[in-house]
Amino acid sequence: MQIDEPPDSKSSFKTLFSETTAHGCKNVISPTRSVFTRLVWLLCVLGMTCGLSANLYSLFKNYHTYPFQTVVKIEPRTKLDFPAITLCDLSYVDTTKINNSKGIFNFFLKNSFLKNLDLNESDKTYRAAQKTTVDKLFNESVTHVSEMFGLCLWKNQVIGCDNFWKPIFTDLGRCFAFNHNASDKLSVDSTGTKGALSFIASINQKGYLVSDNTAAGLKLNIHDQYQLPDVSNNGIITSPGSSTLIGLRKESYKFLPAPFKAYGDSYCVANDDPALLSKMKYSSVYNRETCIRECLGEITVNNCSCKSVTEPESLPLPYCTLEELVHCYRPTLGLYYSNNHFKVCDCPRVCVFNKYKTRISMGMFPSTNAMKELVKNNIIAGKEVGRTNFLDITIFYEDLLLEEVRHVPEYSTLSILGTVGGQMGLFLGASVITLAEFFEMFLWSVWLSVGKIHQRLQGVGPSNSNTLNVKSIKS
């Protein structure tokens, strides 16, 4: 007897192609349409397929640039962490506390913007100042918390200034830090002066140096606890005789790590990446500003063969003399800071960090009647210095809102599926089911091709490709 195979491959493929849900395909092979009409439909289907392919290629190419969107969200909070405050006197040291005050004053004056002044550099006090080391200078001119701060208030309550302000060395000299401990941060749950830090501070203009900075007052830097205070380059200057109100707004930034380019052409690194700590020499917590300062500090001390008070005491190098500080340490550090730190220091940017917006208003301090009471209570030394040496500062949150700036991927799994599905539907009226149908056609074609190859290997002629002869078997 004779057993027939399924219909031939040509008719089977036509059947599958005519039943596909992709619009226009069945019109290409429809026997009821003219050859010209089928040709037009073929051109339409091919054109739409090319258009779909071009759009999908563009989508694929754009996806691999890893685009993202910036989303800004304002979130009300019941309380916010208070930032760290670093406060520095604009004078590097107080010369009234130094034995060689004349020599120190003349040395800094000679190396200021008034360097062309005719000063006797052969004077023994001047030569002694040149050889004075920075550690000795600060040991002689040390300023205590009780000398700088006359009154401190936290949330409208009087507090001991010694308990909250701690000395710290920066490039501006000996400064004081408030709320710098990241493991024990202060927080506020109210706005305005009810949740504020307020203090009356003093300077001593009689002991001021004349250097490149000719202003008198205090410079403060508001920063996160994990950030190194960059008071020399950033900060707010407050002048004596003024009351300064500084309103804060907190901004939180959360960027995407590689492969997303969070900073133009560069990437950020996840804050919990263990490789970050290996870039720090002295600190146990990674911070980019600290990393750069440690890196440039190491280059500077190696070039100058001496260290400043900002370097660790354990560093086995002598402290710089004032001559070395002014003519080697500061110029070298400034040169690398301004031009080359991104080339010589491997200090990547982190993805998550906080910033603080400030709004400043000022008024005269103190008022006439307040002056009397402040002098009476020994908060201000006297009327004659009340407006030349004393100032009042209040730092507070304007509102308990957290502004979060976040990067989110432009493409997610759902958005990609939606885009691809929309493009397929627009150009061909196709869907995932259509892909399954074309996959069925592909499998059918492969099965037929394998069958033909198998028949050729068995030596079966073309005339017998659709039938199979079976001999009768006698029972």
MOKA-V73156 format. One record per residue. RES is the residue in one small letter. PSI is psi in degrees with one decimal (* if undefined). NEAR is the number of other C-alpha atoms within 8 Angstrom. Layout:
((RES:PSI:NEAR) (RES:PSI:NEAR))
//
This chain:
((m:172.7:6) (q:128.7:7) (i:127.7:8) (d:141.3:7) (e:175.0:6) (p:167.5:4) (p:157.0:6) (d:161.0:7) (s:-36.8:8) (k:-48.3:6) (s:-34.8:8) (s:-41.7:9) (f:-39.2:10) (k:-40.8:9) (t:-47.5:8) (l:-42.2:10) (f:-34.6:10) (s:-18.8:11) (e:-4.3:7) (t:150.9:12) (t:-3.4:8) (a:121.0:10) (h:139.0:9) (g:-24.0:10) (c:-42.6:13) (k:-25.4:11) (n:-21.5:10) (v:-34.9:10) (i:8.8:9) (s:123.0:9) (p:-15.0:5) (t:-8.6:4) (r:155.2:8) (s:164.8:7) (v:-41.0:6) (f:-44.6:6) (t:-42.6:8) (r:-34.3:13) (l:-41.9:9) (v:-44.1:8) (w:-36.6:12) (l:-43.4:10) (l:-39.1:8) (c:-46.9:9) (v:-43.8:11) (l:-40.0:8) (g:-45.0:8) (m:-35.7:10) (t:-41.6:10) (c:-41.8:8) (g:-43.0:9) (l:-44.2:11) (s:-42.0:8) (a:-42.3:8) (n:-40.7:9) (l:-36.4:10) (y:-42.8:8) (s:-40.6:8) (l:-45.4:8) (f:-42.7:8) (k:-43.1:8) (n:-35.8:9) (y:-38.4:9) (h:2.7:6) (t:-4.6:7) (y:61.9:11) (p:157.6:10) (f:164.6:10) (q:149.1:8) (t:120.5:8) (v:127.0:8) (v:125.5:8) (k:131.7:7) (i:118.0:8) (e:120.1:8) (p:141.6:7) (r:153.0:8) (t:-24.6:6) (k:157.8:9) (l:145.4:9) (d:136.5:8) (f:140.9:9) (p:169.5:9) (a:144.1:12) (i:125.5:12) (t:127.9:13) (l:128.2:11) (c:143.2:13) (d:141.1:11) (l:-13.8:11) (s:131.3:9) (y:-40.9:10) (v:167.3:12) (d:107.4:12) (t:-17.7:12) (t:-14.7:8) (k:-1.0:10) (i:139.4:10) (n:-48.8:5) (n:58.1:9) (s:-37.9:10) (k:-46.7:8) (g:-42.1:12) (i:-43.4:12) (f:-47.4:11) (n:-34.3:10) (f:-48.3:11) (f:-34.1:11) (l:-42.6:12) (k:-28.6:11) (n:19.1:10) (s:-167.7:10) (f:-10.0:6) (l:33.2:8) (k:-17.6:8) (n:0.4:5) (l:147.9:6) (d:96.8:4) (l:148.3:6) (n:94.0:6) (e:-12.8:6) (s:-5.1:6) (d:140.3:7) (k:-31.7:6) (t:-35.0:10) (y:-44.6:15) (r:-36.1:11) (a:-37.2:10) (a:-39.4:12) (q:-35.9:10) (k:-4.7:9) (t:130.1:10) (t:154.8:10) (v:-32.5:13) (d:-39.1:9) (k:-39.2:8) (l:-44.7:11) (f:-26.9:10) (n:-34.0:7) (e:-36.4:9) (s:26.7:12) (v:134.4:8) (t:126.8:7) (h:161.2:6) (v:-41.9:12) (s:-24.3:8) (e:-34.6:8) (m:-37.1:10) (f:123.1:12) (g:-32.7:12) (l:136.0:10) (c:136.5:13) (l:138.4:12) (w:118.8:11) (k:43.2:9) (n:11.5:10) (q:133.6:6) (v:132.2:8) (i:161.3:8) (g:117.4:7) (c:-35.7:11) (d:-28.2:8) (n:-16.9:7) (f:-26.6:8) (w:126.7:11) (k:140.3:10) (p:145.2:9) (i:142.5:8) (f:133.3:10) (t:-175.8:12) (d:-11.2:7) (l:2.4:13) (g:-148.0:10) (r:119.3:14) (c:-177.8:13) (f:140.4:12) (a:138.7:13) (f:133.4:10) (n:42.0:15) (h:-10.4:9) (n:111.8:7) (a:-25.2:8) (s:-7.6:4) (d:60.7:6) (k:143.0:10) (l:150.2:7) (s:161.2:8) (v:147.8:11) (d:14.0:9) (s:158.7:10) (t:172.4:13) (g:-158.7:10) (t:-18.1:11) (k:-23.2:8) (g:34.8:14) (a:161.6:16) (l:123.5:12) (s:143.1:12) (f:151.5:12) (i:123.3:12) (a:164.1:12) (s:155.1:12) (i:173.0:11) (n:93.8:8) (q:-21.8:8) (k:-27.2:5) (g:13.8:10) (y:140.4:11) (l:154.0:12) (v:110.5:10) (s:-157.1:10) (d:-23.5:6) (n:120.1:6) (t:3.9:6) (a:159.6:5) (a:138.1:9) (g:-161.3:12) (l:146.5:12) (k:127.3:13) (l:147.5:13) (n:127.7:13) (i:121.6:11) (h:170.1:12) (d:156.9:9) (q:-27.9:11) (y:-1.7:8) (q:143.9:10) (l:130.8:9) (p:120.2:9) (d:68.9:10) (v:-31.6:14) (s:-30.7:7) (n:-24.9:5) (n:146.6:7) (g:177.9:11) (i:127.3:7) (i:128.9:8) (t:138.8:11) (s:152.6:9) (p:152.2:14) (g:13.6:13) (s:151.0:15) (s:120.6:13) (t:124.0:12) (l:126.6:11) (i:105.6:12) (g:137.9:11) (l:149.7:12) (r:130.5:13) (k:135.4:11) (e:131.2:12) (s:127.6:12) (y:129.7:12) (k:102.0:11) (f:167.8:11) (l:135.8:11) (p:-180.0:12) (a:142.6:8) (p:6.3:6) (f:135.1:11) (k:92.0:13) (a:-28.6:13) (y:72.2:7) (g:-104.7:6) (d:7.7:6) (s:163.6:7) (y:160.8:14) (c:163.7:15) (v:137.8:11) (a:137.8:9) (n:-28.6:8) (d:12.7:5) (d:118.6:7) (p:-20.8:6) (a:-19.3:6) (l:-39.4:10) (l:-27.8:9) (s:-14.8:7) (k:-7.4:10) (m:136.8:12) (k:-38.3:6) (y:-25.9:6) (s:148.7:7) (s:-3.9:6) (v:135.0:7) (y:134.8:12) (n:133.5:9) (r:-43.7:11) (e:-40.3:9) (t:-40.8:11) (c:-46.4:12) (i:-42.2:11) (r:-41.0:8) (e:-42.0:11) (c:-50.6:9) (l:-31.9:13) (g:-39.9:10) (e:-43.1:8) (i:-42.0:8) (t:-47.0:11) (v:-31.2:11) (n:-36.2:8) (n:-37.2:6) (c:-10.4:10) (s:31.2:8) (c:164.8:11) (k:161.2:13) (s:-178.9:11) (v:-11.9:12) (t:-15.5:8) (e:155.8:8) (p:145.8:7) (e:-28.4:6) (s:-12.1:4) (l:121.4:6) (p:62.0:5) (l:149.8:7) (p:157.8:7) (y:146.8:11) (c:144.4:13) (t:166.5:11) (l:-33.6:12) (e:-45.0:10) (e:-36.0:11) (l:-46.2:12) (v:-36.0:10) (h:-8.6:8) (c:-57.5:10) (y:-55.8:15) (r:-46.0:9) (p:-39.9:9) (t:-46.3:9) (l:-43.9:11) (g:-36.7:8) (l:-46.3:9) (y:-35.3:10) (y:-40.7:9) (s:-26.5:7) (n:-43.3:7) (n:7.3:9) (h:-31.2:11) (f:-16.4:8) (k:-36.7:6) (v:-14.3:6) (c:127.3:9) (d:82.8:7) (c:85.0:9) (p:157.0:8) (r:142.7:8) (v:164.1:10) (c:-24.1:14) (v:125.9:10) (f:167.3:8) (n:148.5:9) (k:159.8:10) (y:119.3:10) (k:142.5:8) (t:148.0:8) (r:127.6:7) (i:136.7:8) (s:150.6:7) (m:153.9:8) (g:170.9:7) (m:141.8:8) (f:139.7:12) (p:171.4:13) (s:167.1:7) (t:-46.6:6) (n:-36.1:7) (a:-33.7:8) (m:-43.9:12) (k:-45.2:9) (e:-37.8:8) (l:-37.4:10) (v:-41.1:12) (k:-36.3:7) (n:14.6:7) (n:27.4:7) (i:-34.6:9) (i:137.7:13) (a:-32.2:8) (g:162.8:7) (k:-34.4:10) (e:-22.3:6) (v:1.5:10) (g:-39.1:13) (r:0.5:13) (t:-20.3:9) (n:-14.0:13) (f:149.2:16) (l:159.1:16) (d:132.5:12) (i:134.9:12) (t:126.9:13) (i:127.4:12) (f:160.7:14) (y:133.0:13) (e:-32.9:9) (d:158.8:8) (l:62.2:13) (l:136.6:10) (l:118.4:12) (e:112.2:12) (e:122.2:12) (v:114.3:12) (r:140.4:10) (h:130.5:12) (v:142.2:10) (p:138.6:9) (e:-29.7:8) (y:126.8:9) (s:174.7:7) (t:-43.9:6) (l:-40.0:6) (s:-35.4:8) (i:-45.6:9) (l:-41.7:8) (g:-41.2:8) (t:-46.8:8) (v:-44.4:9) (g:-40.3:11) (g:-40.9:8) (q:-42.7:11) (m:-42.0:12) (g:-38.2:10) (l:-43.7:7) (f:-38.6:11) (l:0.0:12) (g:29.1:10) (a:167.8:14) (s:-172.4:10) (v:-34.7:7) (i:-39.1:8) (t:-40.3:11) (l:-38.7:9) (a:-37.6:8) (e:-43.5:10) (f:-32.0:9) (f:-37.2:8) (e:-43.4:8) (m:-40.5:11) (f:-46.0:8) (l:-39.3:8) (w:-43.4:9) (s:-42.0:9) (v:-42.5:8) (w:-42.6:8) (l:-40.0:9) (s:-42.1:8) (v:-39.9:8) (g:-43.0:8) (k:-41.9:9) (i:-40.4:8) (h:-41.8:8) (q:-40.7:11) (r:-39.1:9) (l:-29.0:7) (q:-5.7:6) (g:22.9:6) (v:128.9:9) (g:165.5:8) (p:-31.3:5) (s:-18.5:5) (n:15.3:8) (s:-21.7:10) (n:0.6:8) (t:159.1:9) (l:118.0:9) (n:131.2:7) (v:124.4:7) (k:146.2:5) (s:141.5:5) (i:120.9:4) (k:138.6:3) (s:*:2))
//
